[in-house]
Amino acid sequence: MQVISGAGEFEISMERVEVRGSVVVLIGKMGVWESETIIEQAEIGHLLRVSLRPRVLGWVLTWPFVELWRWLRHHKN
C-alpha cells in the first residue's frame, strides 16, 4: 500500500490487526516509521458506507477468483 501526500510518498505495510477496547488498530510501518492506525467504531461504519459502491463491490467479489486463476496458471506444471 502507499500513501501519497504533500509530504511525500510512503510505502505502508501492515503487520497485524488488533482490537483494543472499542477500536481496531492496524499495526505496521509507514516508510521507515513504526505506525498504528486507530479506527473507531463510527469510522468503521463510515468506511463501509463509502466503500459499498458497485465498482468496489465488483472488485471485492471478483478478486478471489482472479487470484485463484493466477495461482492455477502459475502452478499448472
PyMOL Python script that loads the backbone (N, CA, C, O; Angstrom):
from pymol import cmd

cmd.read_pdbstr("""\
ATOM      1  N   MET A   1       0.848  -1.168   0.000  1.00  0.00           N
ATOM      2  CA  MET A   1       0.000   0.000   0.000  1.00  0.00           C
ATOM      3  C   MET A   1       0.893   1.230   0.000  1.00  0.00           C
ATOM      4  O   MET A   1       2.074   1.175   0.343  1.00  0.00           O
ATOM      5  N   GLN A   2       0.299   2.316  -0.388  1.00  0.00           N
ATOM      6  CA  GLN A   2       1.087   3.540  -0.491  1.00  0.00           C
ATOM      7  C   GLN A   2       0.231   4.747  -0.113  1.00  0.00           C
ATOM      8  O   GLN A   2      -0.947   4.827  -0.460  1.00  0.00           O
ATOM      9  N   VAL A   3       0.849   5.678   0.603  1.00  0.00           N
ATOM     10  CA  VAL A   3       0.221   6.965   0.903  1.00  0.00           C
ATOM     11  C   VAL A   3       0.934   8.008   0.058  1.00  0.00           C
ATOM     12  O   VAL A   3       2.161   8.099   0.068  1.00  0.00           O
ATOM     13  N   ILE A   4       0.152   8.793  -0.671  1.00  0.00           N
ATOM     14  CA  ILE A   4       0.712   9.881  -1.468  1.00  0.00           C
ATOM     15  C   ILE A   4       0.136  11.174  -0.908  1.00  0.00           C
ATOM     16  O   ILE A   4      -1.081  11.357  -0.870  1.00  0.00           O
ATOM     17  N   SER A   5       1.023  12.071  -0.471  1.00  0.00           N
ATOM     18  CA  SER A   5       0.569  13.329   0.128  1.00  0.00           C
ATOM     19  C   SER A   5       1.548  14.438  -0.216  1.00  0.00           C
ATOM     20  O   SER A   5       2.556  14.211  -0.885  1.00  0.00           O
ATOM     21  N   GLY A   6       1.239  15.632   0.250  1.00  0.00           N
ATOM     22  CA  GLY A   6       2.133  16.760   0.054  1.00  0.00           C
ATOM     23  C   GLY A   6       3.476  16.557   0.744  1.00  0.00           C
ATOM     24  O   GLY A   6       4.472  17.171   0.359  1.00  0.00           O
ATOM     25  N   ALA A   7       3.510  15.704   1.754  1.00  0.00           N
ATOM     26  CA  ALA A   7       4.751  15.427   2.476  1.00  0.00           C
ATOM     27  C   ALA A   7       5.605  14.385   1.769  1.00  0.00           C
ATOM     28  O   ALA A   7       6.755  14.162   2.147  1.00  0.00           O
ATOM     29  N   GLY A   8       5.049  13.746   0.744  1.00  0.00           N
ATOM     30  CA  GLY A   8       5.804  12.734   0.015  1.00  0.00           C
ATOM     31  C   GLY A   8       5.001  11.471  -0.204  1.00  0.00           C
ATOM     32  O   GLY A   8       3.804  11.415   0.076  1.00  0.00           O
ATOM     33  N   GLU A   9       5.687  10.454  -0.713  1.00  0.00           N
ATOM     34  CA  GLU A   9       5.075   9.153  -0.950  1.00  0.00           C
ATOM     35  C   GLU A   9       5.699   8.152   0.009  1.00  0.00           C
ATOM     36  O   GLU A   9       6.921   8.069   0.128  1.00  0.00           O
ATOM     37  N   PHE A  10       4.846   7.392   0.693  1.00  0.00           N
ATOM     38  CA  PHE A  10       5.321   6.455   1.699  1.00  0.00           C
ATOM     39  C   PHE A  10       4.700   5.087   1.475  1.00  0.00           C
ATOM     40  O   PHE A  10       3.495   4.966   1.256  1.00  0.00           O
ATOM     41  N   GLU A  11       5.529   4.069   1.531  1.00  0.00           N
ATOM     42  CA  GLU A  11       5.024   2.703   1.497  1.00  0.00           C
ATOM     43  C   GLU A  11       4.460   2.377   2.874  1.00  0.00           C
ATOM     44  O   GLU A  11       5.022   2.767   3.898  1.00  0.00           O
ATOM     45  N   ILE A  12       3.357   1.665   2.884  1.00  0.00           N
ATOM     46  CA  ILE A  12       2.743   1.238   4.140  1.00  0.00           C
ATOM     47  C   ILE A  12       2.668  -0.276   4.128  1.00  0.00           C
ATOM     48  O   ILE A  12       2.227  -0.872   3.145  1.00  0.00           O
ATOM     49  N   SER A  13       3.095  -0.897   5.211  1.00  0.00           N
ATOM     50  CA  SER A  13       2.941  -2.345   5.346  1.00  0.00           C
ATOM     51  C   SER A  13       2.228  -2.632   6.659  1.00  0.00           C
ATOM     52  O   SER A  13       2.556  -2.049   7.693  1.00  0.00           O
ATOM     53  N   MET A  14       1.271  -3.516   6.613  1.00  0.00           N
ATOM     54  CA  MET A  14       0.522  -3.900   7.807  1.00  0.00           C
ATOM     55  C   MET A  14       1.065  -5.231   8.309  1.00  0.00           C
ATOM     56  O   MET A  14       1.164  -6.197   7.552  1.00  0.00           O
ATOM     57  N   GLU A  15       1.416  -5.275   9.585  1.00  0.00           N
ATOM     58  CA  GLU A  15       1.952  -6.493  10.172  1.00  0.00           C
ATOM     59  C   GLU A  15       0.894  -7.272  10.933  1.00  0.00           C
ATOM     60  O   GLU A  15       0.920  -8.502  10.966  1.00  0.00           O
ATOM     61  N   ARG A  16      -0.036  -6.551  11.543  1.00  0.00           N
ATOM     62  CA  ARG A  16      -1.107  -7.237  12.269  1.00  0.00           C
ATOM     63  C   ARG A  16      -2.236  -6.260  12.573  1.00  0.00           C
ATOM     64  O   ARG A  16      -2.091  -5.045  12.444  1.00  0.00           O
ATOM     65  N   VAL A  17      -3.358  -6.830  12.978  1.00  0.00           N
ATOM     66  CA  VAL A  17      -4.540  -6.056  13.352  1.00  0.00           C
ATOM     67  C   VAL A  17      -4.938  -6.495  14.749  1.00  0.00           C
ATOM     68  O   VAL A  17      -4.982  -7.690  15.040  1.00  0.00           O
ATOM     69  N   GLU A  18      -5.229  -5.534  15.611  1.00  0.00           N
ATOM     70  CA  GLU A  18      -5.642  -5.827  16.984  1.00  0.00           C
ATOM     71  C   GLU A  18      -6.925  -5.083  17.302  1.00  0.00           C
ATOM     72  O   GLU A  18      -7.224  -4.045  16.710  1.00  0.00           O
ATOM     73  N   VAL A  19      -7.674  -5.625  18.240  1.00  0.00           N
ATOM     74  CA  VAL A  19      -8.823  -4.915  18.798  1.00  0.00           C
ATOM     75  C   VAL A  19      -8.417  -4.489  20.197  1.00  0.00           C
ATOM     76  O   VAL A  19      -8.013  -5.315  21.014  1.00  0.00           O
ATOM     77  N   ARG A  20      -8.525  -3.206  20.466  1.00  0.00           N
ATOM     78  CA  ARG A  20      -8.211  -2.654  21.792  1.00  0.00           C
ATOM     79  C   ARG A  20      -9.450  -1.938  22.292  1.00  0.00           C
ATOM     80  O   ARG A  20      -9.756  -0.824  21.866  1.00  0.00           O
ATOM     81  N   GLY A  21     -10.149  -2.578  23.186  1.00  0.00           N
ATOM     82  CA  GLY A  21     -11.388  -1.988  23.678  1.00  0.00           C
ATOM     83  C   GLY A  21     -12.386  -1.879  22.549  1.00  0.00           C
ATOM     84  O   GLY A  21     -12.822  -2.890  21.998  1.00  0.00           O
ATOM     85  N   SER A  22     -12.751  -0.657  22.201  1.00  0.00           N
ATOM     86  CA  SER A  22     -13.756  -0.452  21.149  1.00  0.00           C
ATOM     87  C   SER A  22     -13.147   0.034  19.835  1.00  0.00           C
ATOM     88  O   SER A  22     -13.872   0.508  18.961  1.00  0.00           O
ATOM     89  N   VAL A  23     -11.830  -0.075  19.684  1.00  0.00           N
ATOM     90  CA  VAL A  23     -11.194   0.374  18.445  1.00  0.00           C
ATOM     91  C   VAL A  23     -10.424  -0.769  17.789  1.00  0.00           C
ATOM     92  O   VAL A  23     -10.001  -1.715  18.453  1.00  0.00           O
ATOM     93  N   VAL A  24     -10.252  -0.662  16.481  1.00  0.00           N
ATOM     94  CA  VAL A  24      -9.416  -1.584  15.721  1.00  0.00           C
ATOM     95  C   VAL A  24      -8.108  -0.859  15.445  1.00  0.00           C
ATOM     96  O   VAL A  24      -8.108   0.304  15.041  1.00  0.00           O
ATOM     97  N   VAL A  25      -6.998  -1.545  15.662  1.00  0.00           N
ATOM     98  CA  VAL A  25      -5.682  -0.934  15.468  1.00  0.00           C
ATOM     99  C   VAL A  25      -4.925  -1.722  14.402  1.00  0.00           C
ATOM    100  O   VAL A  25      -4.705  -2.926  14.538  1.00  0.00           O
ATOM    101  N   LEU A  26      -4.530  -1.021  13.337  1.00  0.00           N
ATOM    102  CA  LEU A  26      -3.699  -1.606  12.291  1.00  0.00           C
ATOM    103  C   LEU A  26      -2.257  -1.258  12.633  1.00  0.00           C
ATOM    104  O   LEU A  26      -1.907  -0.082  12.725  1.00  0.00           O
ATOM    105  N   ILE A  27      -1.429  -2.260  12.819  1.00  0.00           N
ATOM    106  CA  ILE A  27      -0.046  -2.052  13.247  1.00  0.00           C
ATOM    107  C   ILE A  27       0.883  -2.413  12.096  1.00  0.00           C
ATOM    108  O   ILE A  27       0.756  -3.475  11.486  1.00  0.00           O
ATOM    109  N   GLY A  28       1.813  -1.517  11.812  1.00  0.00           N
ATOM    110  CA  GLY A  28       2.739  -1.765  10.720  1.00  0.00           C
ATOM    111  C   GLY A  28       3.778  -0.681  10.621  1.00  0.00           C
ATOM    112  O   GLY A  28       4.226  -0.133  11.629  1.00  0.00           O
ATOM    113  N   LYS A  29       4.159  -0.375   9.398  1.00  0.00           N
ATOM    114  CA  LYS A  29       5.163   0.660   9.150  1.00  0.00           C
ATOM    115  C   LYS A  29       4.683   1.564   8.031  1.00  0.00           C
ATOM    116  O   LYS A  29       4.035   1.121   7.083  1.00  0.00           O
ATOM    117  N   MET A  30       5.017   2.848   8.162  1.00  0.00           N
ATOM    118  CA  MET A  30       4.826   3.811   7.087  1.00  0.00           C
ATOM    119  C   MET A  30       6.215   4.341   6.770  1.00  0.00           C
ATOM    120  O   MET A  30       6.798   5.107   7.537  1.00  0.00           O
ATOM    121  N   GLY A  31       6.727   3.919   5.631  1.00  0.00           N
ATOM    122  CA  GLY A  31       8.117   4.234   5.328  1.00  0.00           C
ATOM    123  C   GLY A  31       9.010   3.504   6.318  1.00  0.00           C
ATOM    124  O   GLY A  31       8.923   2.283   6.452  1.00  0.00           O
ATOM    125  N   VAL A  32       9.863   4.240   7.010  1.00  0.00           N
ATOM    126  CA  VAL A  32      10.754   3.625   7.997  1.00  0.00           C
ATOM    127  C   VAL A  32      10.196   3.715   9.414  1.00  0.00           C
ATOM    128  O   VAL A  32      10.801   3.194  10.351  1.00  0.00           O
ATOM    129  N   TRP A  33       9.050   4.368   9.579  1.00  0.00           N
ATOM    130  CA  TRP A  33       8.493   4.593  10.905  1.00  0.00           C
ATOM    131  C   TRP A  33       7.480   3.528  11.296  1.00  0.00           C
ATOM    132  O   TRP A  33       6.645   3.121  10.488  1.00  0.00           O
ATOM    133  N   GLU A  34       7.564   3.081  12.541  1.00  0.00           N
ATOM    134  CA  GLU A  34       6.525   2.216  13.095  1.00  0.00           C
ATOM    135  C   GLU A  34       5.244   3.037  13.137  1.00  0.00           C
ATOM    136  O   GLU A  34       5.286   4.235  13.416  1.00  0.00           O
ATOM    137  N   SER A  35       4.115   2.411  12.865  1.00  0.00           N
ATOM    138  CA  SER A  35       2.872   3.178  12.874  1.00  0.00           C
ATOM    139  C   SER A  35       1.708   2.344  13.384  1.00  0.00           C
ATOM    140  O   SER A  35       1.708   1.116  13.299  1.00  0.00           O
ATOM    141  N   GLU A  36       0.730   3.041  13.908  1.00  0.00           N
ATOM    142  CA  GLU A  36      -0.533   2.444  14.309  1.00  0.00           C
ATOM    143  C   GLU A  36      -1.640   3.314  13.734  1.00  0.00           C
ATOM    144  O   GLU A  36      -1.644   4.533  13.905  1.00  0.00           O
ATOM    145  N   THR A  37      -2.570   2.676  13.056  1.00  0.00           N
ATOM    146  CA  THR A  37      -3.751   3.370  12.561  1.00  0.00           C
ATOM    147  C   THR A  37      -4.909   2.919  13.430  1.00  0.00           C
ATOM    148  O   THR A  37      -5.213   1.728  13.493  1.00  0.00           O
ATOM    149  N   ILE A  38      -5.549   3.851  14.094  1.00  0.00           N
ATOM    150  CA  ILE A  38      -6.628   3.535  15.028  1.00  0.00           C
ATOM    151  C   ILE A  38      -7.952   3.888  14.373  1.00  0.00           C
ATOM    152  O   ILE A  38      -8.162   5.019  13.937  1.00  0.00           O
ATOM    153  N   ILE A  39      -8.844   2.900  14.310  1.00  0.00           N
ATOM    154  CA  ILE A  39     -10.147   3.092  13.679  1.00  0.00           C
ATOM    155  C   ILE A  39     -11.226   2.870  14.730  1.00  0.00           C
ATOM    156  O   ILE A  39     -11.347   1.779  15.289  1.00  0.00           O
ATOM    157  N   GLU A  40     -12.002   3.904  14.993  1.00  0.00           N
ATOM    158  CA  GLU A  40     -13.098   3.799  15.958  1.00  0.00           C
ATOM    159  C   GLU A  40     -14.321   3.194  15.287  1.00  0.00           C
ATOM    160  O   GLU A  40     -14.417   3.169  14.060  1.00  0.00           O
ATOM    161  N   GLN A  41     -15.262   2.703  16.102  1.00  0.00           N
ATOM    162  CA  GLN A  41     -16.447   2.032  15.569  1.00  0.00           C
ATOM    163  C   GLN A  41     -17.213   2.905  14.582  1.00  0.00           C
ATOM    164  O   GLN A  41     -17.612   2.418  13.524  1.00  0.00           O
ATOM    165  N   ALA A  42     -17.425   4.158  14.891  1.00  0.00           N
ATOM    166  CA  ALA A  42     -18.165   5.044  13.985  1.00  0.00           C
ATOM    167  C   ALA A  42     -17.431   5.197  12.654  1.00  0.00           C
ATOM    168  O   ALA A  42     -18.062   5.317  11.604  1.00  0.00           O
ATOM    169  N   GLU A  43     -16.109   5.192  12.697  1.00  0.00           N
ATOM    170  CA  GLU A  43     -15.328   5.324  11.469  1.00  0.00           C
ATOM    171  C   GLU A  43     -15.422   4.062  10.613  1.00  0.00           C
ATOM    172  O   GLU A  43     -15.391   4.140   9.385  1.00  0.00           O
ATOM    173  N   ILE A  44     -15.537   2.907  11.256  1.00  0.00           N
ATOM    174  CA  ILE A  44     -15.691   1.660  10.502  1.00  0.00           C
ATOM    175  C   ILE A  44     -17.007   1.689   9.730  1.00  0.00           C
ATOM    176  O   ILE A  44     -17.057   1.297   8.564  1.00  0.00           O
ATOM    177  N   GLY A  45     -18.071   2.154  10.384  1.00  0.00           N
ATOM    178  CA  GLY A  45     -19.353   2.287   9.699  1.00  0.00           C
ATOM    179  C   GLY A  45     -19.253   3.220   8.511  1.00  0.00           C
ATOM    180  O   GLY A  45     -19.774   2.923   7.436  1.00  0.00           O
ATOM    181  N   HIS A  46     -18.588   4.341   8.700  1.00  0.00           N
ATOM    182  CA  HIS A  46     -18.410   5.305   7.603  1.00  0.00           C
ATOM    183  C   HIS A  46     -17.589   4.680   6.477  1.00  0.00           C
ATOM    184  O   HIS A  46     -17.929   4.827   5.303  1.00  0.00           O
ATOM    185  N   LEU A  47     -16.517   3.988   6.832  1.00  0.00           N
ATOM    186  CA  LEU A  47     -15.672   3.339   5.834  1.00  0.00           C
ATOM    187  C   LEU A  47     -16.479   2.335   5.013  1.00  0.00           C
ATOM    188  O   LEU A  47     -16.338   2.273   3.792  1.00  0.00           O
ATOM    189  N   LEU A  48     -17.313   1.562   5.674  1.00  0.00           N
ATOM    190  CA  LEU A  48     -18.155   0.605   4.947  1.00  0.00           C
ATOM    191  C   LEU A  48     -19.136   1.317   4.021  1.00  0.00           C
ATOM    192  O   LEU A  48     -19.338   0.893   2.883  1.00  0.00           O
ATOM    193  N   ARG A  49     -19.743   2.391   4.502  1.00  0.00           N
ATOM    194  CA  ARG A  49     -20.708   3.119   3.669  1.00  0.00           C
ATOM    195  C   ARG A  49     -20.057   3.708   2.419  1.00  0.00           C
ATOM    196  O   ARG A  49     -20.622   3.623   1.329  1.00  0.00           O
ATOM    197  N   VAL A  50     -18.882   4.298   2.567  1.00  0.00           N
ATOM    198  CA  VAL A  50     -18.242   4.891   1.391  1.00  0.00           C
ATOM    199  C   VAL A  50     -17.627   3.828   0.482  1.00  0.00           C
ATOM    200  O   VAL A  50     -17.357   4.099  -0.689  1.00  0.00           O
ATOM    201  N   SER A  51     -17.405   2.625   1.008  1.00  0.00           N
ATOM    202  CA  SER A  51     -16.822   1.543   0.209  1.00  0.00           C
ATOM    203  C   SER A  51     -17.860   0.742  -0.557  1.00  0.00           C
ATOM    204  O   SER A  51     -17.531   0.103  -1.556  1.00  0.00           O
ATOM    205  N   LEU A  52     -19.094   0.766  -0.111  1.00  0.00           N
ATOM    206  CA  LEU A  52     -20.123  -0.066  -0.732  1.00  0.00           C
ATOM    207  C   LEU A  52     -20.665   0.594  -1.997  1.00  0.00           C
ATOM    208  O   LEU A  52     -21.813   1.034  -2.048  1.00  0.00           O
ATOM    209  N   ARG A  53     -19.827   0.648  -2.992  1.00  0.00           N
ATOM    210  CA  ARG A  53     -20.174   1.177  -4.299  1.00  0.00           C
ATOM    211  C   ARG A  53     -20.096   0.019  -5.292  1.00  0.00           C
ATOM    212  O   ARG A  53     -19.314  -0.909  -5.087  1.00  0.00           O
ATOM    213  N   PRO A  54     -20.887   0.054  -6.359  1.00  0.00           N
ATOM    214  CA  PRO A  54     -20.897  -1.074  -7.299  1.00  0.00           C
ATOM    215  C   PRO A  54     -19.512  -1.479  -7.807  1.00  0.00           C
ATOM    216  O   PRO A  54     -19.193  -2.667  -7.855  1.00  0.00           O
ATOM    217  N   ARG A  55     -18.699  -0.511  -8.183  1.00  0.00           N
ATOM    218  CA  ARG A  55     -17.379  -0.861  -8.724  1.00  0.00           C
ATOM    219  C   ARG A  55     -16.481  -1.500  -7.655  1.00  0.00           C
ATOM    220  O   ARG A  55     -15.763  -2.459  -7.939  1.00  0.00           O
ATOM    221  N   VAL A  56     -16.524  -0.972  -6.439  1.00  0.00           N
ATOM    222  CA  VAL A  56     -15.718  -1.534  -5.349  1.00  0.00           C
ATOM    223  C   VAL A  56     -16.220  -2.933  -5.003  1.00  0.00           C
ATOM    224  O   VAL A  56     -15.421  -3.857  -4.850  1.00  0.00           O
ATOM    225  N   LEU A  57     -17.531  -3.094  -4.879  1.00  0.00           N
ATOM    226  CA  LEU A  57     -18.091  -4.414  -4.578  1.00  0.00           C
ATOM    227  C   LEU A  57     -17.746  -5.420  -5.672  1.00  0.00           C
ATOM    228  O   LEU A  57     -17.413  -6.568  -5.376  1.00  0.00           O
ATOM    229  N   GLY A  58     -17.823  -5.002  -6.923  1.00  0.00           N
ATOM    230  CA  GLY A  58     -17.460  -5.889  -8.026  1.00  0.00           C
ATOM    231  C   GLY A  58     -16.022  -6.344  -7.927  1.00  0.00           C
ATOM    232  O   GLY A  58     -15.715  -7.516  -8.147  1.00  0.00           O
ATOM    233  N   TRP A  59     -15.138  -5.416  -7.596  1.00  0.00           N
ATOM    234  CA  TRP A  59     -13.720  -5.759  -7.452  1.00  0.00           C
ATOM    235  C   TRP A  59     -13.516  -6.737  -6.298  1.00  0.00           C
ATOM    236  O   TRP A  59     -12.797  -7.726  -6.437  1.00  0.00           O
ATOM    237  N   VAL A  60     -14.150  -6.457  -5.157  1.00  0.00           N
ATOM    238  CA  VAL A  60     -14.005  -7.320  -3.979  1.00  0.00           C
ATOM    239  C   VAL A  60     -14.529  -8.726  -4.267  1.00  0.00           C
ATOM    240  O   VAL A  60     -13.915  -9.713  -3.862  1.00  0.00           O
ATOM    241  N   LEU A  61     -15.652  -8.819  -4.960  1.00  0.00           N
ATOM    242  CA  LEU A  61     -16.252 -10.125  -5.233  1.00  0.00           C
ATOM    243  C   LEU A  61     -15.491 -10.922  -6.289  1.00  0.00           C
ATOM    244  O   LEU A  61     -15.478 -12.151  -6.231  1.00  0.00           O
ATOM    245  N   THR A  62     -14.861 -10.254  -7.250  1.00  0.00           N
ATOM    246  CA  THR A  62     -14.135 -10.986  -8.291  1.00  0.00           C
ATOM    247  C   THR A  62     -12.677 -11.240  -7.934  1.00  0.00           C
ATOM    248  O   THR A  62     -12.054 -12.128  -8.517  1.00  0.00           O
ATOM    249  N   TRP A  63     -12.124 -10.498  -7.009  1.00  0.00           N
ATOM    250  CA  TRP A  63     -10.699 -10.617  -6.667  1.00  0.00           C
ATOM    251  C   TRP A  63     -10.277 -12.041  -6.295  1.00  0.00           C
ATOM    252  O   TRP A  63      -9.253 -12.503  -6.799  1.00  0.00           O
ATOM    253  N   PRO A  64     -11.020 -12.769  -5.428  1.00  0.00           N
ATOM    254  CA  PRO A  64     -10.569 -14.130  -5.092  1.00  0.00           C
ATOM    255  C   PRO A  64     -10.485 -15.042  -6.318  1.00  0.00           C
ATOM    256  O   PRO A  64      -9.582 -15.875  -6.405  1.00  0.00           O
ATOM    257  N   PHE A  65     -11.406 -14.897  -7.256  1.00  0.00           N
ATOM    258  CA  PHE A  65     -11.399 -15.738  -8.446  1.00  0.00           C
ATOM    259  C   PHE A  65     -10.242 -15.391  -9.371  1.00  0.00           C
ATOM    260  O   PHE A  65      -9.643 -16.279  -9.977  1.00  0.00           O
ATOM    261  N   VAL A  66      -9.927 -14.118  -9.483  1.00  0.00           N
ATOM    262  CA  VAL A  66      -8.783 -13.692 -10.293  1.00  0.00           C
ATOM    263  C   VAL A  66      -7.496 -14.241  -9.692  1.00  0.00           C
ATOM    264  O   VAL A  66      -6.636 -14.739 -10.418  1.00  0.00           O
ATOM    265  N   GLU A  67      -7.358 -14.154  -8.375  1.00  0.00           N
ATOM    266  CA  GLU A  67      -6.153 -14.674  -7.718  1.00  0.00           C
ATOM    267  C   GLU A  67      -6.056 -16.187  -7.855  1.00  0.00           C
ATOM    268  O   GLU A  67      -4.965 -16.718  -8.063  1.00  0.00           O
ATOM    269  N   LEU A  68      -7.178 -16.888  -7.742  1.00  0.00           N
ATOM    270  CA  LEU A  68      -7.181 -18.344  -7.927  1.00  0.00           C
ATOM    271  C   LEU A  68      -6.757 -18.690  -9.345  1.00  0.00           C
ATOM    272  O   LEU A  68      -5.956 -19.604  -9.544  1.00  0.00           O
ATOM    273  N   TRP A  69      -7.281 -17.976 -10.327  1.00  0.00           N
ATOM    274  CA  TRP A  69      -6.914 -18.213 -11.719  1.00  0.00           C
ATOM    275  C   TRP A  69      -5.415 -17.988 -11.916  1.00  0.00           C
ATOM    276  O   TRP A  69      -4.756 -18.785 -12.584  1.00  0.00           O
ATOM    277  N   ARG A  70      -4.875 -16.918 -11.347  1.00  0.00           N
ATOM    278  CA  ARG A  70      -3.430 -16.647 -11.461  1.00  0.00           C
ATOM    279  C   ARG A  70      -2.616 -17.753 -10.804  1.00  0.00           C
ATOM    280  O   ARG A  70      -1.602 -18.191 -11.346  1.00  0.00           O
ATOM    281  N   TRP A  71      -3.061 -18.201  -9.640  1.00  0.00           N
ATOM    282  CA  TRP A  71      -2.343 -19.255  -8.921  1.00  0.00           C
ATOM    283  C   TRP A  71      -2.359 -20.542  -9.733  1.00  0.00           C
ATOM    284  O   TRP A  71      -1.332 -21.210  -9.858  1.00  0.00           O
ATOM    285  N   LEU A  72      -3.526 -20.897 -10.289  1.00  0.00           N
ATOM    286  CA  LEU A  72      -3.636 -22.118 -11.093  1.00  0.00           C
ATOM    287  C   LEU A  72      -2.753 -22.038 -12.333  1.00  0.00           C
ATOM    288  O   LEU A  72      -2.113 -23.024 -12.698  1.00  0.00           O
ATOM    289  N   ARG A  73      -2.711 -20.885 -12.979  1.00  0.00           N
ATOM    290  CA  ARG A  73      -1.839 -20.718 -14.151  1.00  0.00           C
ATOM    291  C   ARG A  73      -0.375 -20.878 -13.771  1.00  0.00           C
ATOM    292  O   ARG A  73       0.400 -21.496 -14.502  1.00  0.00           O
ATOM    293  N   HIS A  74       0.000 -20.323 -12.629  1.00  0.00           N
ATOM    294  CA  HIS A  74       1.399 -20.379 -12.190  1.00  0.00           C
ATOM    295  C   HIS A  74       1.803 -21.794 -11.787  1.00  0.00           C
ATOM    296  O   HIS A  74       2.948 -22.192 -12.001  1.00  0.00           O
ATOM    297  N   HIS A  75       0.875 -22.558 -11.208  1.00  0.00           N
ATOM    298  CA  HIS A  75       1.167 -23.907 -10.719  1.00  0.00           C
ATOM    299  C   HIS A  75       0.652 -24.992 -11.665  1.00  0.00           C
ATOM    300  O   HIS A  75       0.403 -26.123 -11.248  1.00  0.00           O
ATOM    301  N   LYS A  76       0.498 -24.645 -12.912  1.00  0.00           N
ATOM    302  CA  LYS A  76      -0.051 -25.562 -13.907  1.00  0.00           C
ATOM    303  C   LYS A  76       0.812 -26.813 -14.062  1.00  0.00           C
ATOM    304  O   LYS A  76       0.287 -27.908 -14.261  1.00  0.00           O
ATOM    305  N   ASN A  77       2.116 -26.656 -13.972  1.00  0.00           N
ATOM    306  CA  ASN A  77       3.031 -27.787 -14.192  1.00  0.00           C
ATOM    307  C   ASN A  77       3.109 -28.653 -13.007  1.00  0.00           C
ATOM    308  O   ASN A  77       3.831 -29.650 -13.017  1.00  0.00           O
TER     309      ASN A  77
END
""", "prot")
cmd.dss("prot")
cmd.show_as("cartoon", "prot")
cmd.util.cbc("prot")
cmd.orient("prot")
